[in-house]
Amino acid sequence: MKLNASTCSRESKRDIKLMKLDGFIPAIIYKKGEASHKIRILKKEFEAHLRHIEKGHLATTVFTVHMNGKDEKMIVKGIEYTKTTYEVLHIDFQPLTEGHIKVRVPVVLLGEKDCEAVKAGFSLKQAKRFIRVEAPVKHIPAKFEINVRSLQPREKVRVADLQKEAHVRILAADNELIVTASK
């Protein structure tokens, strides 16, 4: 997903307000060991991409940000919305450089309607919707899928039960609960 960005030197609330009225979203690029860079992104362009991203997958979506004639791959590290309309107010980006990066990876449940425990009158309770991981930039998992079709009543799925690649390190304790079938 490609975004066009331009540098900006916003200093006051008035500058930010004028930028938003012109159809831009203020953003910051945080690079490790460097000063942060203030940029602006066209609101329509970002929201068009946002509509195509699956719910909960923004943190693992890689954007190609075009700025000053260069393309750089980045992920969204933080995003701020208005409370009432969910309009995007501000975005924090982190460039994908060589090495490892820490991200929140969404947990997706498969087979919820066909789950044995649900058929027996129990309900699924998802305790964790995201798992923090540390992984090489080239091997960031898009999501963790858990098939709950064969989950029995009162059975639990914990972090230790996740299928993960060897180079991905999960930053949560192995005994943390992800999903359970309970009444």
N, C-alpha and C positions, 0 to 999 in steps of 0.2 A: 504494500500500500504506500503510495507516494504522496508526500506532503510538500508543498512549497512554503518556505519560511523566509523571513527577512529579519535582520537585526533591528533592534529598536532601542532607543535610550529613554525609556519612560522613567520619570522621576517622581511625579506627583499623582495623586488620585485623579486629578483632572486629565492628565495625559492618558491614563488607563481608560477612563470613561470615554474620551474622544476616540481612542483606538477601538473600543467595543462598538461605538456608534458607527464607525467606518466598516464594521463587519469582520473584525479580527478578534482572535482569542490570544490573550497574553500567555506566554509560556517561558520556561526557563530550562536550559540544558545544564545538567550537573555532570561535570567530568571529574573523575577522581584525581586529586592532586592539582587541579586547576581552578581558576575562578569561574563562577557560573556565568552563563551568557543569556541575556534577555533577548527573546525573539518574539515574533508574532506570526500567527498562522491564520489563514483565511477560514472563517467559521464554517461557511457552507461546505468547503472541501473536507474539513475534519468530520463534520456531522454526516456527510455522505458516506465516508468510510466507516463511521461508528455504526451506522444502520446495518452494515454487512458483517459486523463482528458478532459472533455468538455470545449470548449473555454470559458474563463472567470470564471471558477470554481476552479482555483488553490487556491485561498484565503480561500475556505471553505473545501478543501480536507484535510483529516486527514492522516498523515503519521506515521507509526510506525518506529521509528529510533532505530536500534539495535547498541549499543555502550558499550564497556567494559562489555559485558555479560548481559546487561540490555536492556529491551525494554521500550521506552518512546514515548507516543503519542504527536505529534507536528503538527503545521500548518506552512505554509510558510507565513512569515510576509512581506518579500520583496525579489525580485529577480532582478538581473541585467543581461541584454543581450547585445551582440554587436549590433551596429546599422545596420550593413549591412547583417549579416548572421543569426542573432537572436540566436547565440550560447550562452549558459548559462555561465556567467562569475562568478557569486557569488550568494549565497542564504542566507537569514536570516530566522532562525527558531524561533518559540516561543512555548515552551512546554505548553500542555494543563493541567493545574493544577485545583484543585477544585476552584469553584467560577465563576465569570463572566469574559468574554473576549470580546474585541471589534474586530469586523471583518467587511470586505466589502463583502456583499452578492450580487451576480449577479441578475439582473432583466431580465427575459425571457418573450418575447411576444409570445402569442399563437394565432393562427388564423389570421395571417397577410394577407394571400392571400384571405381569405373569408371576410375581414373587409368591413362593409357597406360603410364607408367613402372612402376606396380605390376604391370600385366599382363605387362610385359617382365621381371619378376623383381626389380625394384628396390623399395626401401622409401622411404616418405616420412618425413622427419625434420623435425619442427617445432621450430625454434630459438627462436622467440618466440611465447609464448601471449598476451602483452599488449603493447600499444603505448601509451606515454604521450602524451597529446595535451593541447592547450590549446584550449578552445572556449568560445563564449558559453553561458551556462547553459541557454538555450532550445534549443541545437543540439548537445547532447552526443550523439555517436553511440553507439548501443546496442552495436554490434559492427562489426568489419571482417570481411567475408566474402571468402574467396579460393577461386575455383573451380579445383580442381587436376585436373579431368578430362583436360584436354589437355596436362598437364605431361609433358614428355619426359624420358627418362633423363638424369641429370646436370644437368638444368635447375634454375634457382634462382628464387625469388621474393624480392625485396628490398623494403624499406620504400618505395622510390621507385615501385614497381609498384602500390601501394595506390590504390584509388579513394576519394577523399575529397572532401568538400564544401569550397567556397572559404573558408568562415569557420573551418575546423578547421585548426589548426597542429600538425603532428606533431613531437614533441620528440625523436625518434630520428634518427640519421643516415640519409641516403638509401641508403647502401650496406650497412646492417645486414641480415643474412640473416633471413628469416622461415621459409621452408620450402625444402627441397631434396629431390630424388629421387636417392638414391645407394644403393650396395650395402653 
